[in-house]
Each structure stands twice: as C-alpha cells, then as structure tokens.
Amino acid sequence: MQFDRLKRRKFITLLGGAAAWPLAARAQQAERVRRIGVLTAYSESDPEAQARVGAFREGLQKLGWTEGRNIRIDARWATSDSALMQRFAEELVALQPELILSSSRPTTAALLHQTRTIPIIFAIVADPVGSGFVASFPRPGGNVTGFTDIQPTIAGKWLELLKEIAPRVARVAFLFNPTTATYAEYYLNPFKAAGASLSYHWRRSPHLFTTRPSSNPSLPHRHASRTAA
C-alpha cells in the first residue's frame, strides 16, 4: 500500500509538469500571477488527497511555477456530492483560471458542463473516449486532456486471475454503479470474451450505491436489485 502511494505521488508530480504546458504557452507576456483551479472528488480532510495536491504543487514548482510568486491555486473539495461538484465547477470557471486540474470522471463532467474553452487536465479517467471527454487518445481535441492508467483488457485478466486462485468458481458477475461508471461497457466486452473462453456463467450486475451517513464510508449501501444480461 505504501509503495502504491509513492507511485501515485510520483504520478501526480508528473501531472504538475503536464499542467505547466498550457501555462508556459501563455507565459510569453511579462510575468504575472497565473491562476490554476483544482476540483477534486475528495474531502479536504483526506490525507491522501492532500498529498496528491501537494505533489501537484511540487511538480509545478520544479518547473518554475511557485505559489505566491507566479501562480495562485484555487482548490475546491467536492467529496462525492454531485450538487457540490457542480457548484464548485461553476465557481472555478467564474474565476477564469489559466487551467483547471480535475481529479476524476465526475469532476471532469461537471467542469465540461461549465466551460468548453478553459483547459482541463484530468488526473485519472478510466475511459475518456467513451465518456465523451476526448475524441481519441492521440488527438483529444477540445479543451480536455489527461491520463488514464488502465486498459479494457484488464477485465479479462481479472477472470484469468480468479480462475487461478479459485478454479471451482463457475458463476461471476460484473458489478458496477451505472450512475458513476458510465464507462462500464469499456470493460464489459473483454469481460464477456474472457468469461466465455474460461467457461464461466457470467452476468452484468448494475447496482446503485449510496453511503449511509452513520456507516463506514468505505462500505457502500446497495439500493437496486440485480439485473442480468
């Protein structure tokens, strides 16, 4: 777990370098303070989220962009509240920053609802093409670009690994939240192919999840019945 966090920190540091590209492109004028927006789907009290934003600042600083000298960073912590996400996206766009860093698919969607001109860089989106954010990986087009760290073929690898560790399992389900995982089809086709080749009886199983206020936020509460393909 600690190793994964170190890798994520290095990645976000590199992300700071990517964010500096549009800044550098606009820095031909006399130096002035540039504004950067940050919209995250985490709580401000989340230590890992704070570490990621800190690594983003570090990446910018290595390229000569220092907060308080030539950049100002306006961060908004929307947690998973969609209404708050939309409100913060509107606030950040109203500030007219040079660019906005987005933490995820929901925050990117909220920002695109507000602007099609301000550059947006997403940190992690599982399927940016399927989500409609970019036209393609080599030529994203529009005002959005960013990173994805997973390929759809990983869904087939999940089943291959399951077959190795639990060879007697015969029935599997592809569980996802249709509200937030609109990109699920991106993984479903490789999942289907692997399921057939490994002789699994498989089903797609969309569920709506919410979190009980009084419960552990890491344990979702299921509100929908199963749906088979």
BATOR-888369 format. One record per residue: residue number from 1; y, x, z of N, C-alpha, C in turn; residue in three letters. Coordinates in pm, whole numbers. Layout:
REM residues N
   k   n.py   n.px   n.pz  ca.py  ca.px  ca.pz   c.py   c.px   c.pz   r
 NUM      Y      X      Z      Y      X      Z      Y      X      Z Ala
...
This chain:
REM residues 229
   k   n.py   n.px   n.pz  ca.py  ca.px  ca.pz   c.py   c.px   c.pz   r
   1   -120     83      0      0      0      0    126     87      0 Met
   2    124    194     82    240    281     87    261    350    -47 Gln
   3    148    389   -113    157    453   -243    219    359   -345 Phe
   4    176    229   -342    231    130   -433    381    115   -412 Asp
   5    423    115   -286    567    101   -259    645    221   -312 Arg
   6    585    342   -301    652    460   -353    665    450   -504 Leu
   7    559    401   -571    565    386   -716    671    284   -754 Lys
   8    678    173   -680    778     71   -710    918    126   -690 Arg
   9    935    207   -585   1067    265   -559   1108    356   -675 Arg
  10   1014    439   -723   1044    527   -836   1080    445   -959 Lys
  11   1007    334   -978   1034    248  -1093   1174    189  -1088 Phe
  12   1212    136   -971   1345     76   -958   1453    182   -974 Ile
  13   1425    306   -931   1520    415   -952   1541    436  -1101 Thr
  14   1432    433  -1178   1443    444  -1323   1520    326  -1381 Leu
  15   1503    210  -1319   1573     90  -1364   1724    110  -1352 Leu
  16   1766    182  -1249   1907    212  -1236   1957    292  -1355 Gly
  17   1872    380  -1406   1907    455  -1527   1922    364  -1646 Gly
  18   1832    266  -1659   1840    172  -1771   1968     89  -1762 Ala
  19   2005     51  -1642   2127    -29  -1624   2251     51  -1660 Ala
  20   2242    182  -1655   2357    266  -1686   2386    271  -1835 Ala
  21   2290    231  -1919   2313    237  -2064   2430    152  -2107 Trp
  22   2433     21  -2075   2550    -57  -2117   2677    -14  -2047 Pro
  23   2664     40  -1926   2783     90  -1857   2842    207  -1934 Leu
  24   2756    299  -1975   2802    417  -2048   2866    377  -2181 Ala
  25   2811    275  -2243   2862    230  -2372   3003    176  -2359 Ala
  26   3037    126  -2240   3171     68  -2219   3265    165  -2147 Arg
  27   3220    286  -2123   3299    378  -2042   3386    472  -2126 Ala
  28   3410    434  -2252   3493    519  -2336   3640    513  -2294 Gln
  29   3677    402  -2228   3814    390  -2181   3833    479  -2058 Gln
  30   3957    486  -2008   3982    559  -1884   3897    500  -1773 Ala
  31   3845    587  -1685   3752    542  -1582   3816    437  -1492 Glu
  32   3742    331  -1470   3783    227  -1378   3658    177  -1308 Arg
  33   3676     94  -1209   3562     43  -1135   3492    -65  -1217 Val
  34   3364    -43  -1242   3283   -139  -1317   3206   -227  -1219 Arg
  35   3186   -350  -1258   3120   -444  -1169   2977   -471  -1217 Arg
  36   2883   -469  -1123   2743   -498  -1153   2696   -611  -1063 Ile
  37   2633   -711  -1122   2575   -819  -1044   2427   -795  -1021 Gly
  38   2376   -840   -908   2233   -833   -879   2189   -969   -826 Val
  39   2092  -1029   -891   2037  -1156   -844   1889  -1137   -816 Leu
  40   1850  -1157   -689   1711  -1138   -651   1652  -1268   -598 Thr
  41   1520  -1278   -608   1448  -1395   -557   1390  -1364   -419 Ala
  42   1458  -1279   -344   1411  -1239   -212   1517  -1268   -107 Tyr
  43   1475  -1263     18   1567  -1278    130   1638  -1146    154 Ser
  44   1762  -1153    200   1837  -1031    229   1772   -952    342 Glu
  45   1695  -1018    425   1629   -952    538   1496   -887    498 Ser
  46   1455   -906    374   1328   -849    327   1343   -698    311 Asp
  47   1271   -618    391   1290   -472    386   1252   -411    252 Pro
  48   1149   -465    188   1108   -409     59   1212   -439    -49 Glu
  49   1269   -559    -45   1374   -594   -140   1496   -505   -119 Ala
  50   1530   -479      6   1642   -390     34   1615   -250    -19 Gln
  51   1489   -206     -5   1451    -73    -54   1465    -66   -206 Ala
  52   1431   -175   -274   1441   -177   -420   1586   -171   -466 Arg
  53   1672   -249   -401   1814   -244   -437   1871   -107   -404 Val
  54   1824    -47   -293   1867     88   -259   1826    189   -364 Gly
  55   1704    174   -417   1656    264   -522   1735    244   -650 Ala
  56   1777    121   -676   1861     91   -793   1995    165   -780 Phe
  57   2054    157   -661   2179    231   -638   2159    381   -657 Arg
  58   2045    430   -608   2015    573   -618   2005    616   -764 Glu
  59   1937    533   -846   1924    565   -988   2059    571  -1057 Gly
  60   2147    477  -1024   2282    478  -1082   2360    602  -1038 Leu
  61   2347    636   -910   2422    749   -857   2382    880   -925 Gln
  62   2256    893   -957   2209   1015  -1025   2272   1031  -1163 Lys
  63   2318    920  -1218   2382    924  -1349   2534    919  -1340 Leu
  64   2585    939  -1218   2730    948  -1200   2800    819  -1169 Gly
  65   2723    712  -1142   2784    583  -1109   2768    559   -960 Trp
  66   2879    573   -887   2876    568   -741   2953    447   -690 Thr
  67   2887    371   -604   2951    253   -546   3071    295   -463 Glu
  68   3184    228   -482   3307    262   -411   3395    358   -490 Gly
  69   3338    423   -593   3418    514   -676   3440    455   -815 Arg
  70   3331    432   -888   3348    378  -1023   3262    254  -1050 Asn
  71   3187    206   -950   3116     78   -965   3127     -4   -837 Ile
  72   3113   -133   -854   3102   -225   -741   2979   -312   -767 Arg
  73   2892   -325   -668   2770   -404   -683   2781   -532   -601 Ile
  74   2770   -645   -668   2771   -776   -601   2629   -831   -602 Asp
  75   2565   -832   -485   2426   -878   -475   2419  -1019   -419 Ala
  76   2328  -1097   -473   2302  -1232   -424   2152  -1244   -398 Arg
  77   2119  -1298   -278   1980  -1307   -234   1940  -1454   -232 Trp
  78   1875  -1499   -337   1848  -1643   -353   1717  -1689   -292 Ala
  79   1635  -1598   -242   1498  -1628   -198   1427  -1701   -314 Thr
  80   1341  -1799   -284   1274  -1872   -391   1336  -2010   -413 Ser
  81   1455  -2030   -357   1525  -2158   -366   1590  -2171   -505 Asp
  82   1538  -2260   -589   1587  -2271   -727   1732  -2317   -732 Ser
  83   1771  -2407   -642   1910  -2454   -641   2005  -2341   -605 Ala
  84   1965  -2261   -506   2046  -2147   -465   2053  -2044   -577 Leu
  85   1943  -2028   -647   1937  -1935   -759   2039  -1973   -866 Met
  86   2045  -2102   -899   2140  -2149   -999   2284  -2130   -952 Gln
  87   2307  -2158   -825   2443  -2144   -772   2488  -1998   -774 Arg
  88   2400  -1910   -732   2434  -1767   -729   2449  -1712   -872 Phe
  89   2368  -1761   -964   2380  -1717  -1103   2517  -1755  -1158 Ala
  90   2561  -1876  -1126   2694  -1921  -1169   2803  -1835  -1106 Glu
  91   2787  -1803   -976   2885  -1719   -908   2897  -1582   -972 Glu
  92   2782  -1520   -999   2782  -1385  -1056   2843  -1384  -1196 Leu
  93   2810  -1482  -1277   2865  -1488  -1412   3017  -1508  -1406 Val
  94   3063  -1587  -1310   3207  -1611  -1296   3282  -1482  -1262 Ala
  95   3214  -1386  -1202   3276  -1257  -1168   3293  -1168  -1291 Leu
  96   3229  -1207  -1402   3236  -1131  -1527   3200   -983  -1509 Gln
  97   3082   -955  -1457   3041   -815  -1441   3006   -751  -1576 Pro
  98   2992   -619  -1574   2953   -548  -1695   2808   -580  -1731 Glu
  99   2725   -602  -1629   2585   -637  -1650   2531   -698  -1522 Leu
 100   2414   -763  -1533   2350   -824  -1415   2204   -781  -1411 Ile
 101   2161   -731  -1296   2021   -699  -1273   1951   -823  -1217 Leu
 102   1840   -860  -1278   1763   -978  -1237   1627   -932  -1187 Ser
 103   1580   -991  -1076   1456   -942  -1015   1330  -1001  -1076 Ser
 104   1337  -1117  -1143   1214  -1187  -1179   1238  -1286  -1292 Ser
 105   1132  -1358  -1329   1144  -1461  -1433   1237  -1575  -1390 Arg
 106   1222  -1633  -1268   1312  -1743  -1230   1460  -1702  -1226 Pro
 107   1489  -1582  -1176   1629  -1540  -1169   1685  -1514  -1309 Thr
 108   1601  -1462  -1398   1645  -1438  -1535   1674  -1571  -1606 Thr
 109   1587  -1670  -1585   1610  -1801  -1645   1739  -1863  -1594 Ala
 110   1765  -1848  -1464   1888  -1903  -1405   2012  -1837  -1465 Ala
 111   2005  -1707  -1485   2119  -1634  -1542   2142  -1671  -1688 Leu
 112   2034  -1685  -1765   2049  -1722  -1906   2104  -1863  -1922 Leu
 113   2085  -1945  -1821   2142  -2080  -1823   2294  -2073  -1813 His
 114   2344  -1963  -1759   2488  -1948  -1734   2559  -1861  -1838 Gln
 115   2487  -1766  -1900   2554  -1676  -1995   2460  -1630  -2105 Thr
 116   2516  -1616  -2224   2443  -1558  -2337   2518  -1437  -2391 Arg
 117   2610  -1386  -2310   2689  -1271  -2354   2682  -1152  -2258 Thr
 118   2683  -1176  -2128   2676  -1066  -2031   2537  -1004  -2035 Ile
 119   2525   -871  -2047   2393   -807  -2050   2315   -834  -1921 Pro
 120   2189   -873  -1937   2099   -899  -1824   1979   -806  -1837 Ile
 121   1946   -737  -1728   1829   -649  -1726   1733   -702  -1621 Ile
 122   1613   -742  -1661   1515   -791  -1563   1425   -676  -1518 Phe
 123   1391   -678  -1390   1307   -573  -1333   1162   -592  -1371 Ala
 124   1109   -710  -1347    970   -741  -1382    961   -885  -1430 Ile
 125    915   -904  -1552    882  -1037  -1605    748  -1023  -1674 Val
 126    653  -1108  -1636    517  -1093  -1685    506  -1115  -1836 Ala
 127    579  -1212  -1889    573  -1241  -2032    713  -1274  -2083 Asp
 128    797  -1173  -2107    934  -1201  -2150    943  -1268  -2287 Pro
 129    846  -1243  -2375    847  -1307  -2507    809  -1455  -2492 Val
 130    699  -1482  -2423    654  -1619  -2402    752  -1701  -2321 Gly
 131    826  -1635  -2233    926  -1706  -2152   1052  -1737  -2231 Ser
 132   1063  -1683  -2352   1179  -1709  -2436   1298  -1622  -2407 Gly
 133   1278  -1514  -2330   1390  -1428  -2294   1423  -1328  -2405 Phe
 134   1320  -1278  -2471   1340  -1179  -2577   1262  -1222  -2701 Val
 135   1306  -1175  -2816   1239  -1210  -2941   1109  -1131  -2957 Ala
 136   1111  -1005  -2917    993   -919  -2926   1014   -799  -2836 Ser
 137    909   -722  -2811    922   -603  -2728   1006   -494  -2796 Phe
 138    982   -461  -2922   1064   -355  -2984   1207   -398  -3014 Pro
 139   1228   -528  -3042   1363   -578  -3074   1391   -703  -2991 Arg
 140   1434   -684  -2867   1453   -801  -2778   1560   -897  -2827 Pro
 141   1669   -845  -2887   1776   -932  -2935   1852   -995  -2819 Gly
 142   1953  -1073  -2851   2027  -1144  -2746   2091  -1051  -2645 Gly
 143   2105  -1102  -2522   2172  -1026  -2416   2077   -985  -2304 Asn
 144   1946   -991  -2331   1847   -964  -2226   1752   -853  -2268 Val
 145   1721   -765  -2174   1616   -666  -2192   1559   -635  -2054 Thr
 146   1455   -554  -2048   1398   -522  -1917   1260   -464  -1926 Gly
 147   1179   -490  -1823   1050   -425  -1809    940   -526  -1779 Phe
 148    821   -496  -1830    701   -570  -1791    594   -466  -1761 Thr
 149    516   -488  -1656    419   -386  -1615    276   -433  -1627 Asp
 150    253   -537  -1708    119   -592  -1717     94   -645  -1858 Ile
 151    -30   -631  -1906    -69   -680  -2037   -164   -799  -2021 Gln
 152   -166   -891  -2116   -251  -1010  -2100   -399   -979  -2088 Pro
 153   -443   -866  -2146   -586   -829  -2140   -632   -804  -1997 Thr
 154   -539   -789  -1903   -577   -766  -1764   -657   -885  -1710 Ile
 155   -634  -1005  -1765   -706  -1124  -1719   -856  -1110  -1745 Ala
 156   -891  -1049  -1858  -1031  -1023  -1886  -1089   -920  -1792 Gly
 157  -1008   -821  -1756  -1053   -717  -1664  -1082   -775  -1526 Lys
 158  -1005   -878  -1487  -1031   -942  -1356  -1174   -995  -1352 Trp
 159  -1217  -1061  -1461  -1351  -1118  -1464  -1459  -1010  -1473 Leu
 160  -1430   -903  -1544  -1526   -792  -1552  -1548   -731  -1414 Glu
 161  -1438   -715  -1340  -1449   -660  -1206  -1524   -756  -1114 Leu
 162  -1496   -886  -1127  -1566   -985  -1046  -1717   -981  -1073 Leu
 163  -1755   -965  -1198  -1897   -959  -1234  -1965   -840  -1168 Lys
 164  -1890   -728  -1156  -1945   -609  -1093  -1965   -626   -943 Glu
 165  -1866   -687   -876  -1873   -694   -730  -1946   -819   -679 Ile
 166  -1955   -923   -764  -2024  -1047   -723  -2100  -1102   -842 Ala
 167  -2209  -1037   -882  -2280  -1074  -1005  -2339  -1215  -1004 Pro
 168  -2357  -1274   -887  -2417  -1408   -880  -2317  -1521   -901 Arg
 169  -2189  -1489   -900  -2088  -1592   -922  -2101  -1645  -1065 Val
 170  -2102  -1777  -1077  -2119  -1840  -1209  -2001  -1924  -1252 Ala
 171  -1919  -1970  -1155  -1806  -2056  -1187  -1676  -1990  -1142 Arg
 172  -1578  -1988  -1229  -1450  -1925  -1197  -1337  -2019  -1238 Val
 173  -1223  -2004  -1173  -1105  -2086  -1204   -984  -1997  -1225 Ala
 174   -900  -2036  -1317   -774  -1967  -1343   -666  -2046  -1270 Phe
 175   -626  -1999  -1153   -534  -2070  -1064   -392  -2022  -1087 Leu
 176   -299  -2115  -1108   -159  -2077  -1129    -68  -2193  -1095 Phe
 177     57  -2162  -1069    160  -2262  -1040    235  -2292  -1170 Asn
 178    219  -2409  -1230    283  -2438  -1359    435  -2440  -1353 Pro
 179    490  -2455  -1234    636  -2458  -1220    696  -2319  -1238 Thr
 180    633  -2219  -1177    687  -2084  -1182    616  -1995  -1284 Thr
 181    489  -2023  -1312    412  -1940  -1406    403  -2010  -1541 Ala
 182    517  -2030  -1603    519  -2095  -1734    456  -2007  -1841 Thr
 183    435  -1881  -1808    376  -1784  -1899    223  -1777  -1885 Tyr
 184    163  -1870  -1813     20  -1863  -1781    -67  -1853  -1906 Ala
 185    -28  -1920  -2014   -108  -1916  -2136   -122  -1773  -2188 Glu
 186    -26  -1690  -2156    -28  -1548  -2198   -154  -1480  -2149 Tyr
 187   -201  -1519  -2030   -322  -1461  -1970   -446  -1547  -1991 Tyr
 188   -425  -1674  -2022   -538  -1765  -2028   -633  -1736  -2144 Leu
 189   -581  -1700  -2260   -667  -1673  -2375   -762  -1555  -2350 Asn
 190   -714  -1441  -2299   -808  -1333  -2266   -905  -1373  -2155 Pro
 191   -859  -1458  -2061   -945  -1508  -1955  -1060  -1591  -2014 Phe
 192  -1026  -1679  -2110  -1127  -1762  -2177  -1230  -1674  -2249 Lys
 193  -1180  -1576  -2325  -1269  -1490  -2404  -1365  -1413  -2314 Ala
 194  -1311  -1357  -2205  -1395  -1281  -2113  -1493  -1373  -2042 Ala
 195  -1448  -1493  -2005  -1536  -1588  -1938  -1656  -1624  -2024 Gly
 196  -1632  -1645  -2154  -1741  -1679  -2246  -1837  -1561  -2262 Ala
 197  -1782  -1441  -2280  -1868  -1324  -2303  -1950  -1287  -2180 Ser
 198  -1900  -1323  -2061  -1971  -1290  -1937  -2052  -1409  -1885 Leu
 199  -2061  -1515  -1965  -2141  -1635  -1931  -2093  -1706  -1805 Ser
 200  -1961  -1708  -1784  -1905  -1784  -1673  -1876  -1928  -1717 Tyr
 201  -1891  -2022  -1624  -1835  -2155  -1642  -1694  -2147  -1586 His
 202  -1593  -2159  -1670  -1456  -2138  -1625  -1375  -2267  -1640 Trp
 203  -1266  -2272  -1569  -1173  -2385  -1580  -1032  -2335  -1551 Arg
 204   -935  -2399  -1612   -795  -2372  -1577   -761  -2467  -1464 Arg
 205   -684  -2418  -1366   -659  -2498  -1247   -514  -2485  -1203 Ser
 206   -423  -2559  -1268   -283  -2555  -1227   -261  -2626  -1093 Pro
 207   -185  -2567  -1005   -152  -2626   -875     -4  -2607   -848 His
 208     54  -2707   -787    192  -2694   -740    186  -2644   -597 Leu
 209    263  -2539   -568    265  -2481   -434    404  -2491   -375 Phe
 210    409  -2523   -247    532  -2510   -171    495  -2440    -42 Thr
 211    595  -2402     35    568  -2334    161    611  -2422    276 Thr
 212    524  -2447    368    562  -2522    488    661  -2441    569 Arg
 213    774  -2499    612    873  -2423    688    816  -2361    815 Pro
 214    719  -2428    877    668  -2378   1005    550  -2284    990 Ser
 215    508  -2260    866    389  -2178    845    424  -2039    796 Ser
 216    323  -1957    787    339  -1823    732    378  -1835    586 Asn
 217    493  -1779    543    537  -1796    404    443  -1733    303 Pro
 218    354  -1646    349    261  -1585    255    143  -1675    226 Ser
 219    131  -1789    300     20  -1882    280     73  -2010    217 Leu
 220     55  -2029     85    110  -2147     18     37  -2274     56 Pro
 221    108  -2386     41     51  -2517     70     29  -2589    -62 His
 222    -93  -2639    -86   -127  -2698   -212    -91  -2847   -213 Arg
 223    -28  -2891   -321     16  -3030   -330    -43  -3105   -448 His
 224   -120  -3040   -535   -169  -3109   -653   -320  -3098   -662 Ala
 225   -379  -3194   -727   -524  -3191   -745   -559  -3102   -862 Ser
 226   -686  -3064   -870   -728  -2975   -976   -731  -3047  -1111 Arg
 227   -703  -2967  -1214   -711  -3019  -1349   -798  -2927  -1431 Thr
 228   -903  -2977  -1489   -993  -2895  -1569   -954  -2903  -1714 Ala
 229   -983  -2795  -1786   -953  -2794  -1929  -1054  -2882  -2003 Ala
